Amino acid sequence: MNNKSIKSGISLIVLVITIIVIIILAGSVILSLSSNNPIAQAKEATFKTNVGEYKSELALAISKEYLLYPSFDSSIFDKGIWDGISDTSGTIKQYITSITVADAKKFVIQDSKLVYVGSEQTEKDWLSQLGIANSSTTLPSTVVINVIATANSTINGQAASYNNPIVPKGFKAINDVTTWPTDWDEGLVIEDISGNQFVWVPVNGTTVTYAKWCTTNISYTSTTDDTLPTGFSETNITTKYKGFYIARYESMFDYNGGSIRVASKKSTNKTISNWVRDSLHTGYLFNFVNYTDSKTYSENMATSYGYDTSKVGTNLITGAQWDTTMKWIQNTGTISVTDSRAWGNHGDSIAPANVGNGSIQISGYNNSWKAKNIYDLAGNTWEWTNEIYNSSRVYRGGVCSISGSTGPATCRYNDSATGVNNGVGFRAALYIL
Protein backbone atom coordinates (compact mmCIF):
# COMPACT_ATOMS: atom_id res chain seq x y z
CA MET A 1 0.00 0.00 0.00
CA ASN A 2 1.48 3.36 -1.00
CA ASN A 3 1.62 6.49 1.18
CA LYS A 4 -1.22 8.13 -0.73
CA SER A 5 -3.60 5.29 0.19
CA ILE A 6 -2.51 5.42 3.84
CA LYS A 7 -3.16 9.19 4.02
CA SER A 8 -6.59 8.76 2.41
CA GLY A 9 -7.47 6.05 4.95
CA ILE A 10 -6.42 8.22 7.90
CA SER A 11 -8.38 11.19 6.58
CA LEU A 12 -11.46 9.04 6.28
CA ILE A 13 -11.11 7.83 9.84
CA VAL A 14 -10.67 11.40 11.13
CA LEU A 15 -13.77 12.46 9.20
CA VAL A 16 -15.82 9.63 10.68
CA ILE A 17 -14.65 10.45 14.22
CA THR A 18 -15.44 14.14 13.69
CA ILE A 19 -18.96 13.32 12.52
CA ILE A 20 -19.52 11.09 15.55
CA VAL A 21 -18.34 13.86 17.92
CA ILE A 22 -20.64 16.37 16.23
CA ILE A 23 -23.57 13.99 16.60
CA ILE A 24 -22.81 13.49 20.30
CA LEU A 25 -22.50 17.23 20.91
CA ALA A 26 -25.70 17.93 19.02
CA GLY A 27 -27.45 15.32 21.08
CA SER A 28 -26.18 16.95 24.26
CA VAL A 29 -27.45 20.36 23.16
CA ILE A 30 -30.84 18.93 22.23
CA LEU A 31 -30.92 17.07 25.52
CA SER A 32 -30.07 20.21 27.48
CA LEU A 33 -32.94 22.02 25.83
CA SER A 34 -35.38 19.26 26.55
CA SER A 35 -37.59 19.41 29.62
CA ASN A 36 -36.76 15.75 30.18
CA ASN A 37 -33.03 16.46 30.31
CA PRO A 38 -31.67 14.22 33.10
CA ILE A 39 -28.73 16.59 33.64
CA ALA A 40 -31.02 19.59 34.18
CA GLN A 41 -33.34 17.46 36.31
CA ALA A 42 -30.44 16.39 38.50
CA LYS A 43 -29.29 20.00 38.88
CA GLU A 44 -32.81 21.09 39.78
CA ALA A 45 -33.18 18.26 42.29
CA THR A 46 -29.84 19.10 43.93
CA PHE A 47 -30.66 22.78 44.12
CA LYS A 48 -34.09 22.14 45.65
CA THR A 49 -32.66 19.65 48.12
CA ASN A 50 -30.03 22.13 49.24
CA VAL A 51 -32.62 24.87 49.64
CA GLY A 52 -34.77 22.52 51.70
CA GLU A 53 -31.81 21.95 54.01
CA TYR A 54 -31.23 25.69 54.25
CA LYS A 55 -34.85 26.24 55.25
CA SER A 56 -34.64 23.55 57.92
CA GLU A 57 -31.44 24.97 59.36
CA LEU A 58 -32.92 28.48 59.35
CA ALA A 59 -36.03 27.25 61.18
CA LEU A 60 -33.79 25.66 63.82
CA ALA A 61 -31.74 28.85 64.16
CA ILE A 62 -34.87 30.95 64.66
CA SER A 63 -36.15 28.50 67.27
CA LYS A 64 -32.89 28.92 69.17
CA GLU A 65 -33.25 32.69 69.03
CA TYR A 66 -36.70 32.42 70.62
CA LEU A 67 -35.30 30.18 73.36
CA LEU A 68 -32.35 32.45 74.09
CA TYR A 69 -34.23 35.73 73.78
CA PRO A 70 -37.92 35.66 74.77
CA SER A 71 -38.39 39.13 73.29
CA PHE A 72 -36.97 38.02 69.92
CA ASP A 73 -38.76 39.79 67.06
CA SER A 74 -38.78 37.61 63.95
CA SER A 75 -40.06 40.47 61.82
CA ILE A 76 -36.70 42.24 62.02
CA PHE A 77 -34.44 39.18 61.80
CA ASP A 78 -32.45 39.99 58.65
CA LYS A 79 -29.07 38.71 57.48
CA GLY A 80 -27.23 39.63 54.29
CA ILE A 81 -25.27 37.69 51.71
CA TRP A 82 -21.86 36.18 52.47
CA ASP A 83 -19.07 36.77 49.99
CA GLY A 84 -17.11 33.67 50.95
CA ILE A 85 -14.21 35.74 52.26
CA SER A 86 -15.23 38.06 55.06
CA ASP A 87 -16.36 37.20 58.57
CA THR A 88 -19.67 35.34 58.60
CA SER A 89 -21.01 37.52 61.41
CA GLY A 90 -24.27 39.19 60.43
CA THR A 91 -24.55 37.17 57.23
CA ILE A 92 -26.65 34.23 56.17
CA LYS A 93 -23.64 31.94 56.68
CA GLN A 94 -23.67 32.63 60.40
CA TYR A 95 -27.10 30.99 60.74
CA ILE A 96 -27.13 28.55 57.80
CA THR A 97 -23.69 27.02 58.10
CA SER A 98 -24.37 24.35 55.46
CA ILE A 99 -24.93 26.89 52.69
CA THR A 100 -22.41 26.79 49.85
CA VAL A 101 -20.34 29.83 48.92
CA ALA A 102 -22.18 30.09 45.61
CA ASP A 103 -25.58 29.99 47.29
CA ALA A 104 -24.48 32.34 50.09
CA LYS A 105 -24.14 35.01 47.40
CA LYS A 106 -27.68 34.37 46.16
CA PHE A 107 -29.73 34.22 49.37
CA VAL A 108 -30.44 36.50 52.32
CA ILE A 109 -32.61 36.20 55.42
CA GLN A 110 -35.36 38.78 55.50
CA ASP A 111 -37.97 38.91 58.25
CA SER A 112 -36.80 35.41 59.27
CA LYS A 113 -37.49 34.04 55.78
CA LEU A 114 -35.13 32.73 53.13
CA VAL A 115 -35.14 35.13 50.17
CA TYR A 116 -33.43 34.66 46.82
CA VAL A 117 -31.49 37.68 45.52
CA GLY A 118 -29.78 35.96 42.59
CA SER A 119 -30.45 36.73 38.95
CA GLU A 120 -30.89 33.31 37.34
CA GLN A 121 -34.45 32.95 36.06
CA THR A 122 -34.31 29.15 36.08
CA GLU A 123 -33.49 29.14 39.78
CA LYS A 124 -36.25 31.69 40.43
CA ASP A 125 -38.71 29.36 38.70
CA TRP A 126 -37.55 26.40 40.77
CA LEU A 127 -37.83 28.39 43.98
CA SER A 128 -41.32 29.64 43.16
CA GLN A 129 -42.37 25.98 43.20
CA LEU A 130 -41.00 25.76 46.76
CA GLY A 131 -42.64 28.98 47.89
CA ILE A 132 -39.32 30.82 48.24
CA ALA A 133 -39.57 34.54 47.59
CA ASN A 134 -37.15 36.37 45.34
CA SER A 135 -35.92 39.93 45.38
CA SER A 136 -38.19 41.07 42.59
CA THR A 137 -41.25 40.59 44.76
CA THR A 138 -40.14 41.14 48.34
CA LEU A 139 -37.02 43.26 48.52
CA PRO A 140 -36.76 47.04 48.08
CA SER A 141 -37.20 48.37 44.59
CA THR A 142 -34.31 50.09 42.86
CA VAL A 143 -33.43 53.76 43.18
CA VAL A 144 -32.73 56.08 40.28
CA ILE A 145 -30.01 58.64 41.01
CA ASN A 146 -31.33 62.19 41.54
CA VAL A 147 -34.94 60.98 41.46
CA ILE A 148 -37.11 61.08 44.59
CA ALA A 149 -37.80 57.54 45.86
CA THR A 150 -41.46 56.60 46.22
CA ALA A 151 -40.66 53.83 48.72
CA ASN A 152 -37.80 52.83 50.97
CA SER A 153 -35.52 51.43 48.28
CA THR A 154 -31.97 50.33 47.52
CA ILE A 155 -29.90 51.16 44.46
CA ASN A 156 -29.85 47.60 43.11
CA GLY A 157 -33.08 46.23 44.54
CA GLN A 158 -31.24 43.76 46.75
CA ALA A 159 -31.37 43.51 50.52
CA ALA A 160 -30.34 46.57 52.51
CA SER A 161 -26.99 46.40 54.24
CA TYR A 162 -24.08 48.60 55.30
CA ASN A 163 -22.74 48.66 51.71
CA ASN A 164 -26.18 48.80 50.09
CA PRO A 165 -28.12 51.44 52.04
CA ILE A 166 -31.80 52.18 51.91
CA VAL A 167 -32.76 55.49 50.32
CA PRO A 168 -35.89 56.47 52.27
CA LYS A 169 -39.16 57.38 50.66
CA GLY A 170 -39.19 61.09 49.85
CA PHE A 171 -35.41 61.29 49.40
CA LYS A 172 -33.11 61.00 46.44
CA ALA A 173 -29.59 59.62 46.15
CA ILE A 174 -27.32 62.29 44.73
CA ASN A 175 -23.92 62.10 43.10
CA ASP A 176 -21.81 64.40 45.22
CA VAL A 177 -18.13 63.44 45.13
CA THR A 178 -19.11 59.81 45.58
CA THR A 179 -20.62 57.52 42.96
CA TRP A 180 -23.65 55.46 43.89
CA PRO A 181 -23.42 52.68 44.88
CA THR A 182 -19.75 51.75 44.48
CA ASP A 183 -18.38 54.48 46.75
CA TRP A 184 -20.60 53.60 49.69
CA ASP A 185 -17.63 53.86 52.08
CA GLU A 186 -16.93 57.47 51.10
CA GLY A 187 -20.16 58.93 52.43
CA LEU A 188 -23.27 58.52 50.28
CA VAL A 189 -25.50 61.60 50.33
CA ILE A 190 -29.30 61.72 50.20
CA GLU A 191 -31.48 64.81 49.90
CA ASP A 192 -35.15 65.57 50.55
CA ILE A 193 -37.32 67.80 48.37
CA SER A 194 -36.44 70.81 50.55
CA GLY A 195 -32.72 70.32 50.04
CA ASN A 196 -31.85 68.86 53.46
CA GLN A 197 -28.96 66.45 53.15
CA PHE A 198 -27.91 63.42 55.19
CA VAL A 199 -24.93 61.08 54.92
CA TRP A 200 -24.99 57.29 55.35
CA VAL A 201 -22.80 55.92 58.15
CA PRO A 202 -22.22 52.19 57.52
CA VAL A 203 -22.13 49.84 60.52
CA ASN A 204 -20.56 46.57 59.39
CA GLY A 205 -20.24 45.15 62.89
CA THR A 206 -16.51 44.42 62.59
CA THR A 207 -14.32 47.40 61.70
CA VAL A 208 -17.20 49.77 62.45
CA THR A 209 -19.33 48.71 65.39
CA TYR A 210 -22.21 50.64 66.88
CA ALA A 211 -20.55 51.65 70.13
CA LYS A 212 -19.14 54.51 72.17
CA TRP A 213 -15.43 55.15 72.67
CA CYS A 214 -13.42 58.22 73.53
CA THR A 215 -9.93 59.27 74.63
CA THR A 216 -10.47 62.91 75.51
CA ASN A 217 -12.12 64.60 78.51
CA ILE A 218 -15.20 62.75 79.85
CA SER A 219 -14.84 58.99 79.54
CA TYR A 220 -17.54 57.24 77.52
CA THR A 221 -17.88 54.75 80.39
CA SER A 222 -19.24 57.60 82.50
CA THR A 223 -22.04 58.50 80.09
CA THR A 224 -25.30 57.01 78.94
CA ASP A 225 -27.53 57.82 75.98
CA ASP A 226 -31.02 59.18 76.37
CA THR A 227 -33.81 56.78 75.47
CA LEU A 228 -34.65 56.87 71.78
CA PRO A 229 -38.14 58.05 70.85
CA THR A 230 -40.95 55.55 70.43
CA GLY A 231 -40.66 53.64 67.17
CA PHE A 232 -36.89 53.81 66.92
CA SER A 233 -34.84 50.69 67.45
CA GLU A 234 -31.08 50.28 67.66
CA THR A 235 -31.65 46.82 66.20
CA ASN A 236 -32.55 48.50 62.93
CA ILE A 237 -29.16 50.20 62.98
CA THR A 238 -27.04 47.23 64.04
CA THR A 239 -28.84 44.33 62.39
CA LYS A 240 -31.59 45.18 59.94
CA TYR A 241 -30.07 48.02 57.90
CA LYS A 242 -26.52 48.11 59.32
CA GLY A 243 -26.18 51.84 59.37
CA PHE A 244 -27.88 55.18 59.88
CA TYR A 245 -27.94 58.69 58.41
CA ILE A 246 -26.70 61.82 60.12
CA ALA A 247 -27.19 65.40 59.03
CA ARG A 248 -24.50 66.50 56.62
CA TYR A 249 -24.35 69.96 58.17
CA GLU A 250 -24.61 71.52 61.59
CA SER A 251 -28.20 72.61 62.14
CA MET A 252 -29.35 75.75 60.38
CA PHE A 253 -32.23 77.93 61.55
CA ASP A 254 -35.27 77.68 59.27
CA TYR A 255 -38.20 79.94 60.06
CA ASN A 256 -41.34 78.33 58.67
CA GLY A 257 -44.37 80.59 58.65
CA GLY A 258 -44.31 81.29 62.36
CA SER A 259 -42.83 77.99 63.50
CA ILE A 260 -39.22 77.06 64.08
CA ARG A 261 -37.64 74.13 62.30
CA VAL A 262 -34.09 73.10 61.60
CA ALA A 263 -32.38 72.37 58.32
CA SER A 264 -29.41 70.26 57.30
CA LYS A 265 -28.11 72.61 54.66
CA LYS A 266 -25.10 74.78 54.12
CA SER A 267 -26.03 77.83 56.18
CA THR A 268 -26.09 81.28 54.60
CA ASN A 269 -25.04 83.21 57.70
CA LYS A 270 -22.60 82.53 60.49
CA THR A 271 -23.50 83.68 63.97
CA ILE A 272 -21.27 85.18 66.64
CA SER A 273 -23.81 86.65 69.04
CA ASN A 274 -27.25 85.98 70.45
CA TRP A 275 -29.99 86.49 67.88
CA VAL A 276 -33.77 86.57 67.81
CA ARG A 277 -35.37 83.56 66.15
CA ASP A 278 -37.53 85.18 63.51
CA SER A 279 -37.86 85.25 59.73
CA LEU A 280 -34.96 87.70 59.43
CA HIS A 281 -32.56 85.02 60.66
CA THR A 282 -33.51 82.16 58.36
CA GLY A 283 -30.30 80.57 57.19
CA TYR A 284 -28.31 81.38 60.33
CA LEU A 285 -26.16 78.72 61.93
CA PHE A 286 -28.13 77.52 64.96
CA ASN A 287 -26.49 78.45 68.29
CA PHE A 288 -27.54 79.76 71.69
CA VAL A 289 -29.78 76.69 71.87
CA ASN A 290 -30.09 74.41 74.88
CA TYR A 291 -30.25 70.62 74.89
CA THR A 292 -33.99 70.46 75.47
CA ASP A 293 -34.83 72.62 72.46
CA SER A 294 -32.22 70.87 70.30
CA LYS A 295 -33.86 67.55 71.01
CA THR A 296 -37.35 68.88 70.31
CA TYR A 297 -36.34 70.56 67.05
CA SER A 298 -34.53 67.41 65.89
CA GLU A 299 -37.47 65.13 66.69
CA ASN A 300 -39.90 67.48 64.93
CA MET A 301 -37.77 67.74 61.80
CA ALA A 302 -39.45 64.73 60.18
CA THR A 303 -42.98 66.07 60.54
CA SER A 304 -42.06 69.69 59.80
CA TYR A 305 -40.74 68.67 56.37
CA GLY A 306 -43.55 66.22 55.68
CA TYR A 307 -41.54 62.99 55.78
CA ASP A 308 -43.48 59.73 55.73
CA THR A 309 -43.05 58.93 59.42
CA SER A 310 -44.02 55.31 58.84
CA LYS A 311 -40.75 55.03 56.89
CA VAL A 312 -38.33 57.42 58.64
CA GLY A 313 -37.96 59.53 61.73
CA THR A 314 -35.54 62.13 63.06
CA ASN A 315 -33.91 62.69 66.41
CA LEU A 316 -30.96 64.42 68.03
CA ILE A 317 -27.77 62.47 67.34
CA THR A 318 -26.72 60.10 70.14
CA GLY A 319 -23.30 59.59 71.64
CA ALA A 320 -23.11 56.10 70.16
CA GLN A 321 -23.86 57.50 66.71
CA TRP A 322 -21.26 60.22 67.11
CA ASP A 323 -18.58 57.75 68.17
CA THR A 324 -19.54 55.23 65.49
CA THR A 325 -19.11 57.99 62.92
CA MET A 326 -15.72 58.81 64.45
CA LYS A 327 -14.62 55.18 64.17
CA TRP A 328 -15.70 55.09 60.53
CA ILE A 329 -13.75 58.28 59.79
CA GLN A 330 -10.71 56.98 61.63
CA ASN A 331 -10.72 53.83 59.49
CA THR A 332 -9.67 55.89 56.48
CA GLY A 333 -6.19 55.85 57.99
CA THR A 334 -5.49 59.43 56.96
CA ILE A 335 -7.68 61.37 59.39
CA SER A 336 -7.10 61.61 63.14
CA VAL A 337 -10.25 62.05 65.19
CA THR A 338 -8.29 62.52 68.42
CA ASP A 339 -6.34 65.44 66.97
CA SER A 340 -8.55 67.23 64.46
CA ARG A 341 -6.41 70.29 63.74
CA ALA A 342 -5.87 69.21 60.12
CA TRP A 343 -9.57 68.90 59.24
CA GLY A 344 -11.52 71.03 61.70
CA ASN A 345 -12.11 74.71 62.40
CA HIS A 346 -10.07 75.17 65.57
CA GLY A 347 -8.08 78.01 67.06
CA ASP A 348 -4.90 76.15 66.19
CA SER A 349 -5.90 74.45 62.93
CA ILE A 350 -3.08 73.44 60.61
CA ALA A 351 -2.99 73.03 56.82
CA PRO A 352 -5.20 72.44 54.98
CA ALA A 353 -7.80 73.36 57.63
CA ASN A 354 -6.28 76.67 58.77
CA VAL A 355 -8.66 78.84 56.78
CA GLY A 356 -11.08 80.23 59.39
CA ASN A 357 -8.82 82.03 61.86
CA GLY A 358 -10.46 80.23 64.76
CA SER A 359 -13.80 82.01 64.44
CA ILE A 360 -17.27 80.60 63.79
CA GLN A 361 -18.13 80.24 60.11
CA ILE A 362 -21.18 79.02 58.22
CA SER A 363 -21.66 75.27 58.20
CA GLY A 364 -20.03 73.88 55.09
CA TYR A 365 -17.75 76.89 54.80
CA ASN A 366 -14.75 74.95 53.53
CA ASN A 367 -14.19 71.50 52.03
CA SER A 368 -11.13 71.08 54.24
CA TRP A 369 -13.55 70.91 57.19
CA LYS A 370 -15.20 67.79 55.85
CA ALA A 371 -14.70 64.06 56.50
CA LYS A 372 -16.60 61.29 54.72
CA ASN A 373 -18.74 64.00 53.08
CA ILE A 374 -19.87 65.33 56.49
CA TYR A 375 -19.07 68.92 57.40
CA ASP A 376 -17.90 70.41 60.69
CA LEU A 377 -17.81 67.38 62.95
CA ALA A 378 -14.60 68.92 64.24
CA GLY A 379 -14.57 72.48 65.53
CA ASN A 380 -16.77 75.36 64.41
CA THR A 381 -19.49 74.86 67.09
CA TRP A 382 -19.97 72.25 69.78
CA GLU A 383 -22.96 69.99 69.09
CA TRP A 384 -25.49 68.70 71.61
CA THR A 385 -26.06 64.93 71.70
CA ASN A 386 -28.46 62.69 73.58
CA GLU A 387 -25.73 61.63 75.99
CA ILE A 388 -26.12 62.08 79.73
CA TYR A 389 -23.29 62.73 82.17
CA ASN A 390 -24.56 62.65 85.74
CA SER A 391 -27.41 65.17 85.60
CA SER A 392 -25.90 67.11 82.69
CA ARG A 393 -26.04 66.76 78.93
CA VAL A 394 -23.08 66.21 76.63
CA TYR A 395 -21.93 68.14 73.59
CA ARG A 396 -19.28 66.99 71.16
CA GLY A 397 -16.83 67.95 68.43
CA GLY A 398 -14.90 70.85 69.86
CA VAL A 399 -15.38 74.52 69.03
CA CYS A 400 -13.47 76.96 66.87
CA SER A 401 -11.97 78.85 69.79
CA ILE A 402 -10.13 75.89 71.36
CA SER A 403 -7.33 73.55 70.35
CA GLY A 404 -8.00 70.69 67.98
CA SER A 405 -5.62 68.49 69.95
CA THR A 406 -7.04 68.99 73.46
CA GLY A 407 -10.63 69.44 72.24
CA PRO A 408 -10.81 67.28 69.07
CA ALA A 409 -13.76 65.74 67.26
CA THR A 410 -14.06 62.86 69.75
CA CYS A 411 -14.04 64.93 72.95
CA ARG A 412 -16.92 65.25 75.39
CA TYR A 413 -17.96 68.30 77.38
CA ASN A 414 -21.09 68.80 79.41
CA ASP A 415 -23.58 71.41 80.56
CA SER A 416 -27.05 71.51 82.08
CA ALA A 417 -29.93 70.68 79.77
CA THR A 418 -31.02 74.33 79.86
CA GLY A 419 -27.57 75.82 79.33
CA VAL A 420 -26.94 78.01 76.29
CA ASN A 421 -23.70 79.13 74.74
CA ASN A 422 -22.61 81.08 71.70
CA GLY A 423 -20.48 78.15 70.56
CA VAL A 424 -23.00 75.30 70.94
CA GLY A 425 -25.36 74.05 68.21
CA PHE A 426 -26.58 70.57 67.30
CA ARG A 427 -27.02 67.97 64.57
CA ALA A 428 -29.93 65.67 63.76
CA ALA A 429 -29.96 61.98 62.83
CA LEU A 430 -32.30 60.27 60.35
CA TYR A 431 -33.63 56.78 61.15
CA ILE A 432 -35.06 54.17 58.83
CA LEU A 433 -38.02 52.46 60.48
N, C-alpha and C positions, 0 to 999 in steps of 0.2 A: 504494500500500500504506500503510495507516495505522500509527500508532505501536504500536498493540496487537498487530498482526500481526508487526511487527519484533521486539518484545520476546519474543513467543512463540517466534519462530524462533531467537533467541539462546539462550533458555532450553533449547530442545531440543538445540542444539549443545553447550552446557555439560554437559547431562546425558549426552550420548553420549560426550563426552571423559572425563567422570568415570568412566563405566562401563568405558571402555577402560583407564584408569589402574588401576582396581581389579583388572581382569582381569590386567594385567601384574604388579602387586604380588603378587597371589595366586599367580600362576605362579612368581614369584621365591621366595616362601615355600615352596611345594611343592617347588621345585627344590632349595632349601637343605636341605630335610629328606630329600631323596632321596640314596641312597648313590651314585647316578650323577651327582651334582651336579658339573658341571665346575668351578665356582668353588671348592668344597670340595676337589676333587681337585687343583686347581692349588695351593691353600694347603698341602695335605698334601705335595705334591711339593716345593714350595719349602722347607718346613720340614725335610723329610728331607734334601734336598740340602745345606742349610746345616749341618745336624748332621753330615753326612758330612764336610764340609770342616773342621768343628771337630775331629772325631776325627783327621783326617789331620794337622792342624796340631799337635794335642796329641802325637801319636805322634812327630812331628819334634822337638818341644820336649823330650820325654823322652829321645830319642836324643842330643840335644845335651848334656843333663845327664849322661848316662853318659860321653860323650866328655870333658867338662870335669872331671867328678868321678868317678873310678873307684870310689869308695866310695859312690856315690849309691844311696840306698835308696828304691826306688819305692813301697814299702809305706807310707811316711810322706810321700809327695809330695801335699800337699793345698793347694788354693787356693779361697778363698771367692768369693762373688758380687761383682760390680762394680756400683755404683749409678749409673754414668754421670757422676759428678761428681768424686769423690775420686781421689786418686792410684791408678794401676792396680797399684802394687807390692803383691805378695802376693795379688792377685786373679786370677781366671780370665783377665781381659783382658790381663794381663802376658804370658801364654803362648799365648793364642789371640787374636791381635790382630784377626782378621777377624770376631769375634763382634759381633753387633749389641747396642746398649744394652738392648733389650728382652730378648734372649736371655741377656745377661750377668747379668740379675736372676733368671734361671730355672735356671742351671746352675752347678755347682761342680766342682772336680777333687778327687776323693777316692781315695786310694791309687792315684794316677796314672790314674784312670778318669774319664770324663765322667759326671756324675750329675745328673739332673734334680731340681730342688727346687721347681718351679712347682706350681701347683694345678689346671691345666686338664686334665680327664680325657681329652679328645680327644687332646691332645698326649702324655699318658702312654701312651695306646693306640698312637699312631703309634710312639713310641719303643720300646715293648715289641717291636714288629716288627723293630726295628733292634738289639735286644739292649742297649739303654741302660737302666741302672737308674734308679729314681726314689727319692725320699726315703722313701717309705712302706715300702720293702723293705731299704734299705741304710744309711740314716742313723739317728742316735740317736732313740730314741722320745721322746715328750714327757714332761715332768715336771709333776707336780701339786704346787702349793705346799703346804708343810707335810706332805707325804707322803714317806716314805722311798723313794728311787729303787731299783729292782731291777736296774738296769743303768746304765752310764754314759750319761746322757741330756741332751738340751737341752730348754729350755722349749717350743719350737715344733716340735721334731722335725727342724729343718733343720741344716745343717752347723755344727759348732762353730767359733766365731771369738771375737775379743776382745769383741765386743758380743753374743755369744750363747754364753755359757760352758757347758761341760759341768758337770752336777751328778753327782758320782761315785756309783757304786753304794754303798748304805749310808748316804747322806747325804740331807738334804732341804733344799730352798730355802725360806728363811723370809722373811716380810715384816717387816723390821726397819728402819724409817725409809724404806728404799727400796722400790720396787714392781717386782717381777719382771714382765717382763724389761726394761721401758722405762727404768728408772733404773740400767742396767748401769754407768754411769760414776760412780755415787755410792757404790759399794762393796757389791756383792751378797754376802749372808751365807748360808753353808750350815752345817748342824749335823748331827753324827752322833747315834746313838741314846743316847750317854752325855752329850750336851750340849756337846761340844767344838765350837767355832765357828771358821770360817775365812772370809776375805774374798778375793774375786776381784780380782786385779790385771791389768787388760787391757794387752796389749802390741800396739799397732796397727802398730808398725814405723816410724811417722812422728813423731808428736808424743810418743809413748812408745816408746822403743826399749829393748831388753834390753841394758843397758850400764852401766858404772860411771862415776861422775863425782863430784867432791867439791871443795869450796873451803876446807875447814877442816882443820887439822892434817895428818895423813899424806896425801900425794897418792895418788889412786887409781892413778896410773901406777907407784907403788912397790909395789903389792900384787898378789897373785894369789889366785884362789879355789882351795880344795881340790878335788880330783877328786870328782865326784858319785858316789854309790854305783852299783853295777852295776844296770842296768835303767833308769836315769834318762838322759834325753837333753835337752839344751838345744834341740834341734831341735823337740821337742814344744812347748816354750814359745814359741819364736820363729816357728814355721811351722805346725805342725799344729793347735794349740789357741789360739795367740796370747794366752797369759796363764798365770797360775799362782795358787795360793792361798797366803796366809800366815796364820798364827795370828792371830786377832783380838785376843788378849790375850798379855801376857807370860806365860811359863810358870808354871804353878801346880803345887805338889807334890801328887801323888796316890799315896797308899800303897795298894797293891793286894794284900792278902793275903800280905804278906811280900816283895813285889817293889816296886820303885820305878818309877813311870811319871809322865809329865807330862801336864798338861791345858791346854787352851786355853779357859779359863773365867774369869769374873770371880772373883778369889780372895776368900776369906773372911777371911783374916788378912794384915796386912802383916808385914814382918819387919825388924827393925833390929839384930839380933845373930845370932851363929852359933847354929844350932839342930840338934838331932839329927833325922835323917830316920827317923821312925817314925810309927805310926798316929795319934799325938797331934797331929801337925803336918800332917795332910791339909788342904789348902785354903790353906796358906801360900804366899806369893809365893816362887818359887824364887830363892835367892841363895846366896852362898858355894859356888858351883859352878864348876869349872874348864872349860876348853874341851873337853877330852877327854870328860868325863862329859856335858856338854851335847850333844855330837855323838851319843854313844851313846844317850842318852835320846830324842833327837829321831828318830833312825833307828828305834828300837824302838817308837815311838809307834803306828805302823800295826799291828804285830802285837799289841801289848798291848791294843789296843781291838778287835781282831778284824776289821780292814778286809780287804777282798778285795785282796790284794797283787798280783793279776794286773791290777787296775784302777787302784790308787793306791799311792803310797808316801809316806813322810815322811822329812824330813832337816832338819838345822840350816840356817837361812836363809843364803844366800850373800851376798857383797858386791854382786854384780850384781843380785840380787833386792832387796836393801835400797835400792840407788840407783835402780833402776827404779821402785820404789814411791815414792821421794822425787820423782822426775820427774813421776809421775802426780799426786801431791798438789800439786806446784808448779803444774801446769797449771790448777788451779782459779782461779788469779789472785788469790786472797784469802789464801792461806796461804804464809808464808815458811818454807822448810825450812833456810835458812842463818841464820835468827834465829828460834828457836822459842819465844821467851818468851811469846807470846800464845796458844799452844796446848799447851805442855808443862809438866810439873811440874819447874820449875827454882828455884834459890835466888833468882832475880830475875824470876820470872814476872810478867807484867803482865795486866791485865784482857783477857779474862774468865778467864784460866788461873791467876790468883793466889789459889788456894783451898787450897793444901796446905802453905804455910809452908816450902817447901823441904825437906820430910822425906818419906821413902818412905811411900807409901800402897799400898793394895791395887790390883791391876790392874783398870782399869775404874772407878776411884774417882769420876771426874767426867767428864761429857760434854764439858766444855771441853778435856779432854785427848785428844780424838779427832779424827782426820782420815780422811775416806773410810771411815768406820765402823770404823777400826782404832784401838785404844786404846794410848796410852803409847809411841808410836814416838819421842817426844821426852821426855827427862827420865825421872823416876822411877828406873829402874835402867838401867845400861848393858846391852847385849845382845850376847853372843858371836855371831860369824858364822863362816863357813867361810873367811874371808879369811886370807891369810898375809902377814906383813910381816917380811922377813928370816927369822929362825927363830922369830918370835913369832906370836901369833894376835891377831886384831883384834876389838874390840867397838865397838858403834855406839850412837848415839842420845842421848848425854849422860846425866847423872845428876842427881838432884834437888838435890844440894848445890853444883852449879856453875852458871855463867851460861848462859843459853839463847842468848846471842849469840856467846860464844867457844867454847862446847861445844854446838852445836845438833844437830838431828836428823841432819844429814848428816855430822857429824864422825867421825873415826876415831882411836881410841886402841889401844894394844897392850899385851900382857902375854904371859908364857910360857904354854904350853898347860896347865901344871899350876897356874897362879896362881889364887888365890881372893880374893874381895873382897866385903865386905858389899853394895856397890852394883852388883854384876854378876850378871845373870841371862841369859836367852836366849829365843829364839822359834823355833818350828818352821815349816817350809814343807810344803805338801801338793802332791804331783805327780800329774798324770794320766798314766798309762802308755799 
